[in-house]
Amino acid sequence: MTRVRWRSTIAALSLVACAAHGPTPTAHAPEDPPPPLAEWDGPSIPEALVKAAERAVAASAYASGKREAYRAIDRGELALRTSSLPAECRERYGKLLWRKHRIEHRPPADQVVDEALRDRLDGFNAVMKAEIERRFGTDALAAAARQAGCR
């Protein structure tokens, strides 16, 4: 077989072998957009289950705040994290707590206080208030608030 004939035979065989697969696919955009996703039409989640999940999240946030407070106490830090004081009172109260008892007042940063954050702050403050009352007396925080003019 001559060289030219050999090449034509190989080319013919390769075309025959690929003919079963059809033409080479080309990249193109689909003609029709895909159908929209189906709306959820299944059963709704029972309200009791939703409430139980919300309580679990709240308990988890509260426990997280307590753990954070215990770690701070272990480091020798005392702090309160409140968002309920008026802005004009917050600074005076914080300075007074620091001067009298070396208690840091940490209001949450300028952020929306949602339920999970409020639960975390409540857990943190519950542990800290108990420690502050143990060290400085049960009336220490109320006296500082009165002295700062907050209550």
DSSP file (Angstrom, degrees, kcal/mol; ACC not computed):
  #  RESIDUE AA STRUCTURE BP1 BP2  ACC     N-H-->O    O-->H-N    N-H-->O    O-->H-N    TCO  KAPPA ALPHA  PHI   PSI    X-CA   Y-CA   Z-CA
    1    1 A M              0   0    0      0, 0.0     2,-0.1     0, 0.0     0, 0.0   0.000 360.0 360.0 360.0 139.3    0.0    0.0    0.0
    2    2 A T     >  -     0   0    0      1,-0.1     4,-2.4     4,-0.0     5,-0.2  -0.334 360.0-109.0 -81.4 167.4    1.3    3.4   -0.8
    3    3 A R  H  > S+     0   0    0      1,-0.2     4,-1.9     2,-0.2     5,-0.1   0.909 116.8  48.3 -64.7 -42.5    1.6    6.0    1.7
    4    4 A V  H  > S+     0   0    0      1,-0.2     4,-2.1     2,-0.2    -1,-0.2   0.905 112.3  49.7 -65.5 -42.1   -1.3    8.2    0.4
    5    5 A R  H  > S+     0   0    0      1,-0.2     4,-2.0     2,-0.2    -1,-0.2   0.891 107.9  53.9 -64.3 -39.2   -3.6    5.2    0.3
    6    6 A W  H  X S+     0   0    0     -4,-2.4     4,-2.1     1,-0.2    -1,-0.2   0.909 108.6  49.1 -61.4 -44.1   -2.6    4.2    3.8
    7    7 A R  H  X S+     0   0    0     -4,-1.9     4,-2.5     1,-0.2    -1,-0.2   0.911 110.2  50.8 -63.9 -42.2   -3.5    7.7    5.1
    8    8 A S  H  X S+     0   0    0     -4,-2.1     4,-2.3     1,-0.2    -1,-0.2   0.863 108.9  51.8 -65.4 -34.3   -6.9    7.7    3.3
    9    9 A T  H  X S+     0   0    0     -4,-2.0     4,-2.6     2,-0.2    -1,-0.2   0.922 110.7  47.4 -67.4 -43.5   -7.7    4.3    4.8
   10   10 A I  H  X S+     0   0    0     -4,-2.1     4,-2.3     1,-0.2    -2,-0.2   0.916 112.9  49.1 -63.9 -42.4   -6.9    5.5    8.4
   11   11 A A  H  X S+     0   0    0     -4,-2.5     4,-1.8     2,-0.2    -1,-0.2   0.912 111.9  48.6 -64.1 -42.0   -9.0    8.7    7.8
   12   12 A A  H  X S+     0   0    0     -4,-2.3     4,-2.2     1,-0.2    -2,-0.2   0.911 111.3  49.9 -65.1 -42.4  -11.9    6.6    6.5
   13   13 A L  H  X S+     0   0    0     -4,-2.6     4,-2.5     1,-0.2    -1,-0.2   0.893 109.3  51.6 -63.8 -39.0  -11.8    4.2    9.4
   14   14 A S  H  X S+     0   0    0     -4,-2.3     4,-1.5     1,-0.2    -1,-0.2   0.871 110.4  48.7 -67.7 -34.2  -11.7    7.1   11.9
   15   15 A L  H  X S+     0   0    0     -4,-1.8     4,-1.1     2,-0.2    -1,-0.2   0.889 111.8  48.8 -69.8 -38.6  -14.8    8.6   10.3
   16   16 A V  H  X S+     0   0    0     -4,-2.2     4,-0.6     1,-0.2     3,-0.3   0.904 110.5  51.2 -66.5 -40.9  -16.6    5.3   10.3
   17   17 A A  H  < S+     0   0    0     -4,-2.5     3,-0.4     1,-0.2    -1,-0.2   0.842 115.0  42.3 -66.3 -33.5  -15.7    4.7   14.0
   18   18 A C  H >< S+     0   0    0     -4,-1.5     3,-1.1     1,-0.2     4,-0.4   0.612  93.6  81.9 -88.3 -13.2  -17.0    8.2   15.0
   19   19 A A  H >< S+     0   0    0     -4,-1.1     3,-1.0    -3,-0.3    -1,-0.2   0.820  84.1  61.5 -63.3 -29.3  -20.1    8.0   12.8
   20   20 A A  T 3< S+     0   0    0     -4,-0.6    -1,-0.3    -3,-0.4    -2,-0.1   0.768 100.3  55.2 -68.3 -23.7  -22.0    6.0   15.5
   21   21 A H  T <  S-     0   0    0     -3,-1.1    -1,-0.2     1,-0.3    -2,-0.2   0.553 106.2-130.7 -87.8  -7.5  -21.6    8.9   18.0
   22   22 A G    <   -     0   0    0     -3,-1.0    -1,-0.3    -4,-0.4    -2,-0.1  -0.294  48.8 -24.5  85.6-175.4  -23.2   11.4   15.8
   23   23 A P  S    S-     0   0    0      0, 0.0     3,-0.1     0, 0.0    -4,-0.0  -0.264  78.9 -87.3 -71.1 158.5  -21.9   14.9   15.0
   24   24 A T        -     0   0    0      1,-0.1     2,-0.1     0, 0.0    -2,-0.0  -0.451  50.5-114.3 -63.8 128.8  -19.5   16.7   17.2
   25   25 A P        -     0   0    0      0, 0.0     2,-0.4     0, 0.0    -1,-0.1  -0.387  29.4-152.0 -67.8 144.0  -21.5   18.6   19.8
   26   26 A T        -     0   0    0     -2,-0.1     2,-0.5    -3,-0.1     0, 0.0  -0.878  20.6-109.9-114.3 149.9  -21.2   22.4   19.6
   27   27 A A        +     0   0    0     -2,-0.4     2,-0.3     0, 0.0     0, 0.0  -0.667  53.9 148.0 -79.6 123.8  -21.6   24.8   22.4
   28   28 A H        -     0   0    0     -2,-0.5     3,-0.1     0, 0.0    -2,-0.0  -0.985  48.9 -98.1-151.8 159.2  -24.8   26.8   22.1
   29   29 A A        -     0   0    0     -2,-0.3     2,-0.0     1,-0.1     3,-0.0  -0.504  48.5 -99.8 -77.3 145.8  -27.3   28.4   24.4
   30   30 A P        -     0   0    0      0, 0.0    -1,-0.1     0, 0.0     0, 0.0  -0.351  23.5-135.1 -64.9 147.6  -30.5   26.5   25.1
   31   31 A E  S    S+     0   0    0      1,-0.1    -2,-0.0    -3,-0.1     0, 0.0   0.896  88.7  37.5 -72.0 -40.6  -33.4   27.6   23.0
   32   32 A D  S    S-     0   0    0      1,-0.0    -1,-0.1     3,-0.0     0, 0.0  -0.894  89.3-114.5-113.1 141.8  -35.9   27.6   25.9
   33   33 A P        -     0   0    0      0, 0.0    -2,-0.0     0, 0.0    -1,-0.0  -0.346  46.1 -91.1 -67.0 156.1  -35.2   28.7   29.5
   34   34 A P        -     0   0    0      0, 0.0     3,-0.1     0, 0.0     0, 0.0  -0.295  50.4 -94.1 -65.3 154.4  -35.4   25.9   32.1
   35   35 A P        -     0   0    0      0, 0.0     3,-0.1     0, 0.0    -3,-0.0  -0.355  49.4 -96.0 -66.8 150.5  -38.8   25.4   33.7
   36   36 A P        -     0   0    0      0, 0.0     2,-0.1     0, 0.0     3,-0.1  -0.281  46.1 -94.8 -65.0 152.7  -39.2   27.3   37.0
   37   37 A L        -     0   0    0      1,-0.1     2,-0.1    -3,-0.1     0, 0.0  -0.391  47.4-102.3 -66.1 145.1  -38.6   25.4   40.2
   38   38 A A        -     0   0    0      1,-0.1     2,-0.1    -3,-0.1    -1,-0.1  -0.410  34.8-115.6 -69.5 142.7  -41.7   23.9   41.7
   39   39 A E        -     0   0    0      1,-0.1     2,-0.5    -2,-0.1    -1,-0.1  -0.451  38.9 -93.8 -73.3 151.7  -43.2   25.7   44.7
   40   40 A W        +     0   0    0      1,-0.2    -1,-0.1    -2,-0.1     0, 0.0  -0.550  52.0 162.9 -69.0 119.0  -43.3   23.8   48.0
   41   41 A D        +     0   0    0     -2,-0.5    -1,-0.2    -3,-0.0     3,-0.1   0.156  36.5 112.2-122.5  17.3  -46.6   22.1   48.2
   42   42 A G  S    S-     0   0    0      1,-0.2     2,-0.1     0, 0.0    -2,-0.0  -0.108  80.9 -63.2 -79.6-176.6  -45.7   19.7   51.0
   43   43 A P        -     0   0    0      0, 0.0    -1,-0.2     0, 0.0     2,-0.1  -0.371  56.7-112.8 -68.6 147.1  -47.1   19.6   54.5
   44   44 A S        -     0   0    0     -3,-0.1     3,-0.0     1,-0.1    -3,-0.0  -0.429  34.3 -99.4 -77.5 156.6  -46.3   22.6   56.6
   45   45 A I        -     0   0    0     -2,-0.1    -1,-0.1     1,-0.1     5,-0.1  -0.606  45.9-105.6 -76.9 130.9  -44.1   22.3   59.6
   46   46 A P    >>  -     0   0    0      0, 0.0     4,-1.7     0, 0.0     3,-0.6  -0.264  20.8-127.3 -59.3 141.5  -46.1   22.0   62.9
   47   47 A E  H 3> S+     0   0    0      1,-0.2     4,-2.5     2,-0.2     5,-0.2   0.834 108.5  58.7 -59.2 -35.5  -46.1   25.1   65.0
   48   48 A A  H 3> S+     0   0    0      1,-0.2     4,-2.2     2,-0.2    -1,-0.2   0.879 105.0  50.4 -63.3 -37.1  -45.0   23.2   68.1
   49   49 A L  H <> S+     0   0    0     -3,-0.6     4,-2.1     2,-0.2    -1,-0.2   0.895 110.1  49.6 -67.7 -39.8  -41.9   22.0   66.2
   50   50 A V  H  X S+     0   0    0     -4,-1.7     4,-2.3     2,-0.2    -2,-0.2   0.930 111.8  48.4 -63.7 -46.0  -41.0   25.5   65.2
   51   51 A K  H  X S+     0   0    0     -4,-2.5     4,-2.4     1,-0.2    -2,-0.2   0.891 110.1  52.0 -62.3 -40.1  -41.4   26.7   68.8
   52   52 A A  H  X S+     0   0    0     -4,-2.2     4,-1.9     1,-0.2    -1,-0.2   0.896 109.9  49.1 -64.4 -39.3  -39.3   23.9   70.1
   53   53 A A  H  X S+     0   0    0     -4,-2.1     4,-2.1     2,-0.2    -2,-0.2   0.900 110.5  50.6 -66.4 -40.2  -36.5   24.8   67.6
   54   54 A E  H  X S+     0   0    0     -4,-2.3     4,-2.3     1,-0.2    -2,-0.2   0.900 109.9  50.1 -64.0 -40.6  -36.7   28.4   68.6
   55   55 A R  H  X S+     0   0    0     -4,-2.4     4,-2.6     1,-0.2    -1,-0.2   0.884 109.4  51.9 -64.6 -37.3  -36.4   27.5   72.3
   56   56 A A  H  X S+     0   0    0     -4,-1.9     4,-2.1     2,-0.2    -2,-0.2   0.901 110.0  48.3 -66.0 -40.4  -33.4   25.3   71.5
   57   57 A V  H  X S+     0   0    0     -4,-2.1     4,-2.4     2,-0.2    -2,-0.2   0.915 112.6  48.9 -64.8 -42.5  -31.7   28.2   69.7
   58   58 A A  H  X S+     0   0    0     -4,-2.3     4,-2.6     1,-0.2    -2,-0.2   0.916 111.3  49.1 -63.8 -43.1  -32.4   30.5   72.6
   59   59 A A  H  X S+     0   0    0     -4,-2.6     4,-2.4     1,-0.2    -1,-0.2   0.883 111.2  50.8 -64.3 -37.5  -31.1   28.0   75.2
   60   60 A S  H  X S+     0   0    0     -4,-2.1     4,-2.1     2,-0.2    -2,-0.2   0.907 111.1  47.4 -66.6 -42.0  -27.9   27.6   73.1
   61   61 A A  H  X S+     0   0    0     -4,-2.4     4,-2.2     2,-0.2    -2,-0.2   0.910 112.3  50.0 -65.4 -42.2  -27.4   31.3   72.9
   62   62 A Y  H  X S+     0   0    0     -4,-2.6     4,-2.0     1,-0.2    -2,-0.2   0.920 112.2  47.4 -61.8 -44.6  -27.9   31.7   76.6
   63   63 A A  H  X S+     0   0    0     -4,-2.4     4,-2.4     1,-0.2    -1,-0.2   0.866 109.3  54.3 -65.3 -36.3  -25.5   28.9   77.4
   64   64 A S  H  X S+     0   0    0     -4,-2.1     4,-2.1     1,-0.2    -1,-0.2   0.910 108.0  49.4 -63.9 -42.0  -22.9   30.5   75.0
   65   65 A G  H  X S+     0   0    0     -4,-2.2     4,-2.0     2,-0.2    -2,-0.2   0.890 110.3  50.9 -63.2 -39.8  -23.2   33.8   76.8
   66   66 A K  H  X S+     0   0    0     -4,-2.0     4,-2.5     2,-0.2    -2,-0.2   0.920 109.5  49.7 -64.3 -43.2  -22.6   32.0   80.2
   67   67 A R  H  X S+     0   0    0     -4,-2.4     4,-2.1     1,-0.2    -2,-0.2   0.905 109.7  52.1 -61.8 -40.4  -19.5   30.1   78.8
   68   68 A E  H  X S+     0   0    0     -4,-2.1     4,-1.9     1,-0.2    -1,-0.2   0.899 110.1  48.8 -61.9 -40.9  -18.1   33.4   77.6
   69   69 A A  H  X S+     0   0    0     -4,-2.0     4,-2.5     2,-0.2    -2,-0.2   0.909 109.1  51.7 -66.8 -42.8  -18.6   35.0   81.0
   70   70 A Y  H  X S+     0   0    0     -4,-2.5     4,-2.3     1,-0.2    -1,-0.2   0.895 109.6  50.5 -62.0 -39.1  -17.0   32.1   82.8
   71   71 A R  H  X S+     0   0    0     -4,-2.1     4,-1.4     2,-0.2    -1,-0.2   0.899 110.1  50.2 -64.8 -39.3  -13.9   32.4   80.5
   72   72 A A  H  <>S+     0   0    0     -4,-1.9     5,-2.9     2,-0.2     4,-0.3   0.910 110.3  49.4 -65.0 -42.2  -13.7   36.1   81.2
   73   73 A I  H ><5S+     0   0    0     -4,-2.5     3,-1.5     1,-0.2    -1,-0.2   0.901 107.4  55.0 -64.0 -40.1  -13.9   35.5   85.0
   74   74 A D  H 3<5S+     0   0    0     -4,-2.3    -1,-0.2     1,-0.3    -2,-0.2   0.829 106.6  51.6 -61.5 -30.8  -11.1   32.9   84.6
   75   75 A R  T 3<5S-     0   0    0     -4,-1.4    -1,-0.3    -3,-0.2    -2,-0.2   0.497 124.0-107.5 -81.9  -3.6   -9.0   35.6   82.9
   76   76 A G  T < 5S+     0   0    0     -3,-1.5     2,-0.4    -4,-0.3    -3,-0.2   0.654  75.6 135.2  87.6  16.9   -9.7   37.9   85.9
   77   77 A E      < -     0   0    0     -5,-2.9     2,-0.4    -6,-0.2    -1,-0.3  -0.798  37.0-165.6-102.8 140.8  -12.1   40.2   83.9
   78   78 A L        +     0   0    0     24,-0.5    26,-2.8    -2,-0.4     2,-0.3  -0.985  23.7 154.6-118.8 135.9  -15.4   41.5   85.1
   79   79 A A  E     -a  104   0A   0     -2,-0.4     2,-0.4    24,-0.2    26,-0.2  -0.989  30.9-147.7-155.4 158.0  -17.7   43.1   82.6
   80   80 A L  E     -a  105   0A   0     24,-2.3    26,-3.6    -2,-0.3     2,-0.5  -0.977   6.4-159.1-127.1 145.2  -21.4   43.8   81.8
   81   81 A R        +     0   0    0     -2,-0.4     2,-0.4    40,-0.2    44,-0.2  -0.868  26.7 161.2-125.8  96.9  -22.9   43.8   78.4
   82   82 A T        +     0   0    0     -2,-0.5    -2,-0.1     1,-0.1    40,-0.0  -0.893  26.6 175.5-120.3 147.8  -26.1   45.9   78.4
   83   83 A S  S    S+     0   0    0     -2,-0.4    -1,-0.1    24,-0.2    30,-0.1   0.323  70.1  80.1-123.2   1.9  -28.1   47.4   75.7
   84   84 A S        +     0   0    0      2,-0.1     3,-0.1     6,-0.0    -2,-0.0   0.639  68.2  95.4 -90.2 -14.1  -31.1   48.7   77.7
   85   85 A L  S    S-     0   0    0      1,-0.1     5,-0.1     2,-0.1    65,-0.0  -0.483  84.2-103.3 -78.1 147.0  -29.5   51.9   79.1
   86   86 A P    >>  -     0   0    0      0, 0.0     4,-2.1     0, 0.0     3,-0.7  -0.342  32.5-114.5 -63.5 151.6  -30.1   55.2   77.4
   87   87 A A  H 3> S+     0   0    0      1,-0.3     4,-0.9     2,-0.2    -2,-0.1   0.871 114.4  52.5 -58.8 -40.5  -27.1   56.4   75.4
   88   88 A E  H 3> S+     0   0    0      1,-0.2     4,-0.6     2,-0.2    -1,-0.3   0.793 114.9  42.6 -68.9 -25.8  -26.5   59.5   77.6
   89   89 A C  H <> S+     0   0    0     -3,-0.7     4,-2.7     2,-0.1     5,-0.3   0.777  99.0  73.1 -87.5 -29.5  -26.4   57.3   80.7
   90   90 A R  H  X S+     0   0    0     -4,-2.1     4,-2.4     1,-0.2     5,-0.2   0.879  97.6  46.9 -55.9 -43.9  -24.4   54.4   79.2
   91   91 A E  H  X S+     0   0    0     -4,-0.9     4,-2.4     2,-0.2    -1,-0.2   0.927 113.8  46.5 -68.4 -45.0  -21.1   56.3   79.2
   92   92 A R  H  X S+     0   0    0     -4,-0.6     4,-2.4     1,-0.2    -2,-0.2   0.929 114.3  48.5 -61.5 -44.5  -21.4   57.7   82.8
   93   93 A Y  H  X S+     0   0    0     -4,-2.7     4,-2.6     1,-0.2    -2,-0.2   0.914 111.6  49.6 -62.4 -44.4  -22.4   54.3   84.1
   94   94 A G  H  X S+     0   0    0     -4,-2.4     4,-2.0    -5,-0.3    -1,-0.2   0.910 111.9  47.3 -62.6 -43.6  -19.5   52.6   82.3
   95   95 A K  H  X S+     0   0    0     -4,-2.4     4,-2.6     2,-0.2    -1,-0.2   0.903 112.6  49.8 -65.2 -40.5  -17.0   55.1   83.7
   96   96 A L  H  X S+     0   0    0     -4,-2.4     4,-2.7    -5,-0.2     5,-0.4   0.914 109.9  50.2 -65.4 -43.6  -18.3   54.8   87.2
   97   97 A L  H  X>S+     0   0    0     -4,-2.6     4,-2.1     1,-0.2     6,-1.5   0.903 113.3  46.7 -61.3 -40.2  -18.3   51.0   87.2
   98   98 A W  H  X5S+     0   0    0     -4,-2.0     4,-1.3     4,-0.3    -2,-0.2   0.930 114.5  46.1 -68.3 -44.2  -14.7   51.0   86.0
   99   99 A R  H  <5S+     0   0    0     -4,-2.6    -2,-0.2    -5,-0.2    -1,-0.2   0.919 121.8  34.6 -65.6 -43.9  -13.5   53.6   88.5
  100  100 A K  H  <5S+     0   0    0     -4,-2.7    -2,-0.2    -5,-0.2    -3,-0.2   0.896 139.9   6.2 -80.1 -40.9  -15.2   52.0   91.5
  101  101 A H  H  <5S-     0   0    0     -4,-2.1    -3,-0.2    -5,-0.4    -2,-0.2   0.424  90.3-114.3-127.6  -0.2  -15.0   48.3   90.8
  102  102 A R     << +     0   0    0     -4,-1.3     2,-0.6    -5,-0.6   -24,-0.5   0.901  63.4 151.7  59.1  41.9  -12.8   47.8   87.7
  103  103 A I        -     0   0    0     -6,-1.5     2,-0.4    -9,-0.1   -24,-0.2  -0.918  40.3-138.4-103.9 123.8  -15.9   46.4   85.9
  104  104 A E  E     -a   79   0A   0    -26,-2.8   -24,-2.3    -2,-0.6     2,-0.6  -0.649   7.5-147.6 -83.2 135.0  -15.8   47.0   82.2
  105  105 A H  E     -a   80   0A   0     -2,-0.4   -24,-0.2   -26,-0.2   -11,-0.1  -0.917  17.8-178.5-104.6 116.5  -19.1   48.0   80.6
  106  106 A R        -     0   0    0    -26,-3.6     3,-0.1    -2,-0.6    -2,-0.0  -0.810   5.6-168.7-118.1  88.9  -19.4   46.6   77.0
  107  107 A P        -     0   0    0      0, 0.0   -24,-0.2     0, 0.0     3,-0.1  -0.476  41.6 -91.2 -69.5 150.7  -22.5   47.7   75.2
  108  108 A P        -     0   0    0      0, 0.0     3,-0.2     0, 0.0     5,-0.1  -0.310  50.9 -98.3 -60.2 146.6  -23.1   45.7   72.0
  109  109 A A        -     0   0    0      1,-0.2     2,-2.2    -3,-0.1    -3,-0.0  -0.084  61.2 -66.9 -57.4 166.9  -21.5   47.4   69.0
  110  110 A D  S    S+     0   0    0     -3,-0.1     2,-0.3     3,-0.0    -1,-0.2  -0.341  97.1 120.8 -61.9  84.3  -23.9   49.5   66.9
  111  111 A Q  S    S-     0   0    0     -2,-2.2     2,-0.4    -3,-0.2     0, 0.0  -0.940  73.1 -86.7-143.4 162.9  -25.8   46.5   65.7
  112  112 A V        -     0   0    0     -2,-0.3     2,-1.1     1,-0.1     5,-0.1  -0.589  38.1-137.1 -74.0 129.4  -29.4   45.3   65.8
  113  113 A V        -     0   0    0     -2,-0.4     2,-0.1     4,-0.1    -1,-0.1  -0.760  30.7-178.1 -91.7  98.8  -30.0   43.4   69.0
  114  114 A D     >  -     0   0    0     -2,-1.1     4,-2.5     1,-0.1     5,-0.2  -0.268  43.4 -91.3 -88.4-179.0  -32.0   40.4   67.9
  115  115 A E  H  > S+     0   0    0      1,-0.2     4,-2.5     2,-0.2     5,-0.2   0.885 124.4  51.7 -63.3 -40.0  -33.4   37.6   70.1
  116  116 A A  H  > S+     0   0    0      2,-0.2     4,-2.1     1,-0.2    -1,-0.2   0.918 112.5  45.4 -65.2 -42.4  -30.4   35.4   69.9
  117  117 A L  H  > S+     0   0    0      2,-0.2     4,-2.7     1,-0.2    -2,-0.2   0.904 112.0  52.1 -67.1 -39.7  -28.0   38.2   70.8
  118  118 A R  H  X S+     0   0    0     -4,-2.5     4,-2.5     1,-0.2    -2,-0.2   0.910 109.8  49.2 -62.3 -41.0  -30.3   39.3   73.7
  119  119 A D  H  X S+     0   0    0     -4,-2.5     4,-2.3     2,-0.2    -1,-0.2   0.902 111.4  49.6 -64.0 -40.2  -30.3   35.7   75.0
  120  120 A R  H  X S+     0   0    0     -4,-2.1     4,-2.3     2,-0.2    -2,-0.2   0.914 111.8  47.9 -65.0 -42.2  -26.5   35.6   74.8
  121  121 A L  H  X S+     0   0    0     -4,-2.7     4,-3.0     2,-0.2   -40,-0.2   0.896 110.3  52.8 -63.7 -40.1  -26.2   38.9   76.6
  122  122 A D  H  X S+     0   0    0     -4,-2.5     4,-2.1    -5,-0.2    -2,-0.2   0.912 110.1  47.4 -62.6 -42.2  -28.6   37.7   79.3
  123  123 A G  H  X S+     0   0    0     -4,-2.3     4,-1.5     2,-0.2    -2,-0.2   0.919 114.1  47.5 -63.9 -43.8  -26.5   34.5   79.8
  124  124 A F  H  X S+     0   0    0     -4,-2.3     4,-2.2     1,-0.2    -2,-0.2   0.942 114.6  45.5 -61.1 -49.2  -23.3   36.6   80.0
  125  125 A N  H  X S+     0   0    0     -4,-3.0     4,-3.2     1,-0.2     5,-0.3   0.821 105.7  60.1 -68.6 -31.7  -24.8   39.1   82.4
  126  126 A A  H  X S+     0   0    0     -4,-2.1     4,-1.6    -5,-0.2    -1,-0.2   0.933 111.3  40.3 -61.5 -44.7  -26.4   36.5   84.7
  127  127 A V  H  X S+     0   0    0     -4,-1.5     4,-2.0     2,-0.2    -2,-0.2   0.925 117.8  48.0 -69.3 -44.0  -23.0   35.0   85.4
  128  128 A M  H  X S+     0   0    0     -4,-2.2     4,-2.9     1,-0.2     5,-0.2   0.909 109.8  51.6 -65.5 -42.1  -21.3   38.3   85.7
  129  129 A K  H  X S+     0   0    0     -4,-3.2     4,-2.8     1,-0.2     5,-0.2   0.904 109.1  51.2 -62.5 -39.6  -23.9   39.8   88.0
  130  130 A A  H  X S+     0   0    0     -4,-1.6     4,-1.8    -5,-0.3    -1,-0.2   0.910 113.1  45.2 -63.1 -40.9  -23.7   36.9   90.3
  131  131 A E  H  X S+     0   0    0     -4,-2.0     4,-2.0     2,-0.2    -2,-0.2   0.897 113.4  49.5 -69.4 -40.2  -19.9   37.3   90.5
  132  132 A I  H  X S+     0   0    0     -4,-2.9     4,-3.2     1,-0.2     5,-0.4   0.916 111.8  48.6 -65.2 -42.9  -20.1   41.0   91.0
  133  133 A E  H  X S+     0   0    0     -4,-2.8     4,-1.6    -5,-0.2    -1,-0.2   0.875 110.2  52.5 -64.8 -36.0  -22.6   40.6   93.8
  134  134 A R  H  < S+     0   0    0     -4,-1.8    -1,-0.2    -5,-0.2    -2,-0.2   0.897 118.9  35.3 -64.4 -39.9  -20.4   38.0   95.4
  135  135 A R  H  < S+     0   0    0     -4,-2.0    -2,-0.2     2,-0.1    -1,-0.2   0.883 133.9  20.0 -82.9 -40.0  -17.4   40.3   95.3
  136  136 A F  H  < S-     0   0    0     -4,-3.2    -3,-0.2     1,-0.3    -2,-0.2   0.427 112.6 -91.2-117.2   0.2  -18.9   43.7   96.0
  137  137 A G    ><  -     0   0    0     -4,-1.6     3,-1.2    -5,-0.4     4,-0.3  -0.131  40.5 -80.9 103.5 158.0  -22.3   43.1   97.6
  138  138 A T  T 3  S+     0   0    0      1,-0.3     4,-0.3     2,-0.1     3,-0.2   0.704 125.3  48.3 -70.2 -19.7  -25.8   42.7   96.3
  139  139 A D  T 3> S+     0   0    0     -3,-0.2     4,-2.6     1,-0.1    -1,-0.3   0.338  79.4 102.2-102.5   7.2  -26.5   46.4   95.9
  140  140 A A  H <> S+     0   0    0     -3,-1.2     4,-1.9     1,-0.2    -1,-0.1   0.912  85.2  41.1 -62.0 -46.5  -23.3   47.4   94.0
  141  141 A L  H  > S+     0   0    0     -4,-0.3     4,-2.3     2,-0.2    -1,-0.2   0.909 116.1  48.9 -70.7 -41.5  -24.7   47.6   90.5
  142  142 A A  H  > S+     0   0    0     -4,-0.3     4,-2.4     1,-0.2    -2,-0.2   0.898 111.5  50.6 -65.0 -39.4  -27.9   49.4   91.6
  143  143 A A  H  X S+     0   0    0     -4,-2.6     4,-2.6     2,-0.2    -1,-0.2   0.902 110.3  49.5 -64.9 -40.3  -25.9   51.9   93.6
  144  144 A A  H  X S+     0   0    0     -4,-1.9     4,-2.1    -5,-0.2    -2,-0.2   0.893 110.9  50.0 -65.1 -39.9  -23.7   52.6   90.6
  145  145 A A  H  X>S+     0   0    0     -4,-2.3     5,-2.9     2,-0.2     6,-0.8   0.909 112.4  47.1 -65.0 -41.7  -26.7   53.1   88.4
  146  146 A R  H ><5S+     0   0    0     -4,-2.4     3,-0.9     3,-0.2    -2,-0.2   0.922 112.1  50.1 -63.8 -43.7  -28.3   55.5   90.9
  147  147 A Q  H 3<5S+     0   0    0     -4,-2.6    -2,-0.2     1,-0.3    -1,-0.2   0.854 110.3  49.9 -64.9 -34.5  -25.0   57.4   91.3
  148  148 A A  H 3<5S-     0   0    0     -4,-2.1    -1,-0.3    -5,-0.2    -2,-0.2   0.585 116.6-116.4 -79.3  -9.2  -24.7   57.7   87.5
  149  149 A G  T <<5S+     0   0    0     -3,-0.9    -3,-0.2    -4,-0.6    -2,-0.1   0.728  80.2 122.8  82.2  23.2  -28.3   59.0   87.3
  150  150 A C      <       0   0    0     -5,-2.9    -4,-0.2    -6,-0.2    -5,-0.1   0.738 360.0 360.0 -88.2 -23.9  -29.6   56.1   85.3
  151  151 A R              0   0    0     -6,-0.8    -5,-0.2    -9,-0.1    -1,-0.1   0.351 360.0 360.0-138.6 360.0  -32.3   54.9   87.7
